[in-house]
Structures are given as structure tokens and as C-alpha cells.
Amino acid sequence: MSDSDAWSRVGAARHGVLGTRHEERGVDLVPVVYATDLDRRIFMPIDAVKAKTTTRLQRLENLRYDSRCTLLVERYDDDWSRLWWVRIAGTGAEADSVTVDHYLPLLADRYPQYAEPGSIWSGIVVKPATILGWRAG
């Protein structure tokens, strides 16, 4: 799969799985929604929309410990000729307020839940280092 095909699939997909590294137990995985920009950065919101028990999410702590992370975006189908996946490895960090403001309209275009003021209080920006994809056929 070419880089442009992989980015196109990532841009069209609705969610992925973010992998970060916990200091003691190893890999942590969490489902995420995201937006991409023309600079091929990926932004994953930390929102006020879904209930959370704390604002200090483990994924943020993990990225402070080790900034390396991976986003997996995939499509499963019982028709295996339609399977594909894209894996993006890079570095991630908590976004500053200017970056959050940059991504708000991109997120609201993809997910109407984020159109409300105050729906996002922070986020993670991933700067990809490598992208690898596979598709059936």
C-alpha cells in the first residue's frame, strides 16, 4: 500500500486504536477518534463529552514517560477481500491550547459532538515517523 493510499484510508476512517507504553506493565491500548491535517499530524481529543473518572489520563502519563506511540486504523469485513490496516508510528505529546484550537474545526467536521464549546479540554498530537499499510488483494 502506498503512503498516499494509507493516508487516504486513515483520513476516511472514523476511529483507531492508540498504543502507548506504560512504565511498568508495557503496552496500553485505547480506542480513539482523531483528525489529521495537511502537515500529516494526527490529533486525538481529550474531551468532556464522554465520562471520565479523572482528567489525568493514563495515555498522557505514558507519553510523558515515553513519547513513542502507534496508531492502528483498520477495517474488518467478513468478506476478507475488503480487509486493510494502517499502522502509524511516531511521537506524541499533550497539545497546547493553540494546537487544540487549530484542530477544533477539523474535529467538529468529523464528529458533531465536538461542535459544542467546551467539548474538548486537551488533546494529543502525534508526529508520524513511519506509516505502514496492508490491504487484501
N, C-alpha and C positions, 0 to 999 in steps of 0.2 A: 504494500500500500504506500503510495506517495505521501509526502508531508502535506501537500495541499489537500489530498483526499482525506487524510487523517484529521486535519484541522476543520475541514468542512463537516465531517461527522461529529466532532466534538462540539462545534457551533450549533448544530441542529439538535443534538441530544438534549434531554431535559434534566438529567441528573447524572451523577457519577459517585465514585467511592474514593475518599481521600485516605491515604495511608501516611501516618506519621510514626515516629519512633519514641516510645515511652522509655524512660531511663532504666526501668527495672524489668518490665515484662516484655519488651520488644515492640512489635508492630501493633499499632492501634488503627482500626478501620472505622470510618464513619460515613454514612451516606450524606451527600451534599448536593445543593444546587449551585449554579455558578453562571458567570457571564465572562466573555472574552472580549478583548479589544483589538484594535488594529496592530498594536505592538506585540500581539500574541502573549499577553499576560492573562492570567486567569484570576478572577476574584470570586471568593466564596463568602457570602454574607454571614455575619453572626447577628441574628435578628431577635426582635422582640415579639415576633408573630407566633412562634412555636414555644410552648412552655419549656423552661429550663430550670434546673434546681440551683444553678449558680451562673454568674457572668464570667467566671474564670474557667473557661472550658479547657478540658484536658488537651485538646488539639493545639491550643495556644501555648500551653506549658510545654508540650512535646516539641514544638517548633523553636521555643527558646532554648531547649536542651540540644536539639539537633535540627537545623533548618532544612535538611533534606526531606523531601516528601514526594509522593507519587499520587497522581490522579488517574484512576481507571474509569473509562467510559466504555460501555459495551451494549450490544444488542443481542438478546437471546430470542430465538424463534424455534418452534417445533419443526419448522422447515429449515434444516441445518444449512441449506444453501444460502440462507439470509443472515447467518451469524457474522459478527465482526466485533473487534475490540480495538481500543486505542489506549496506550499507556504513556503518560507524560511524567517524566521525572524532572525535578527541579528543586529550587529552594523556595521556601515560604516564610512569610513573616506577617505579623499583625499590621493591618493598614492604618495609616494616619487619616485624619479627618478629611484632608484634601483628596486623598485617594478614594475614600468612601464616597464622597460627593461626586467624583468622576464616574463611579460605577453605578450610582443610584438610578439614573435614567436607563442604563443598559439592563439592569436587573428588572426594573418596572416594566420594560418592554417584553421581557421573557416571562415574568411572574407577576400578575396583577396584585398579588398580596403585598408587594413591596412598593406600591404606588402611594401608600399612606405615609404621611410624615411621621417620623419616629419609628418606622418599622425595622430599621437597621441601626444598630449602635456601634458596630465594628465590622471587621472582616479580615480575611486572609488573602494576600496577594501571592500568587505563585509565578515565579520567573522560570519558565521551562528551560531545561538544558538539553533534554533529548525527547524525541517523540517516536514511538514505535507503534505500528498498527498491523493488524491482520484482518483479512476477510475471507470468507469461504469462496471457493471457486477461483 
